[in-house]
Amino acid sequence: MPARPRELTPDRSARHLFGAKMRAHRERARLSLEALSNVVRISRSHLSRIETAEAMPPPSLPAMLDAAFGTDGIFEELYRLASKEIHPDQFQRRMELETRATLIEEYAGQIVPGLVQTEDYARALFVVANPKATRDEIEELVTARMIRQTRLEAVPPPDLSLIFDEAVLRRGFGGPAVTHAQLARLVELAHTPTTVVQVLPFEHGGHALVGGTLTLMTLGDGARVAYEGSITTGTLLEDLGIVAERQRAYDLLRACALSPGDSAAFIRSVMEALPT
């Protein structure tokens, strides 16, 4: 006798509602999880975890469900709501502001910022940071990271300015191939109509932002906020005076960093030095 499907709780969150609607439409269409898996090209077990809200839907799934069930964008609408719930509470305000930012300026001292990480780099980073996490938990974090990056694909996208300490480029995650692909991604972003990447070499010495990360966001109405990150926590700064101080520190670093063209050449030199 087949196991009874797990009871769903659609009133708990948008993610739970997404899973409940997915099961309801699947059963209405008389599709098993296996049959739906063949349609959307996602494993049966993964679909099962999405229905029970144990896993976040990947970005490609909502449109495929709407097409399969003829639901006229319902799953894409639910997905947009659910994607706002996947970050820890202390980051939710920052994430909400990030979606409204027209300009994002970020200094990174140790790792590549989440907005421009490759999928493999993000996965390797999460494995190191969460050594006891299950494979499913790691994939959940990777999915969340990739969803966040869709902000850069908005129309129009925000302008993005990044300053990397040389340590970010030298410290690899996931092995040479993963590191090489990540650095290649940074070269692509070095100087485009909406992105600028600059490198701060070791030879510059100490500076006001060493030891942490700083993100400055300018919103559509002209308001500015700052976010300082550490290993596991972050602080959102909205006081105008404090934000101005952080902006000044960032501007000083930008003046001392290599130009975008020289930064791209510097990153390529690091790529060439990687073991093959």
Summary of the structure (lengths in Angstrom):
residues: 276
radius of gyration: 21.0
end to end distance: 53.7
largest distance: 69.5
contacts: 815
relative contact order: 0.11
helix: 53%
strand: 14%
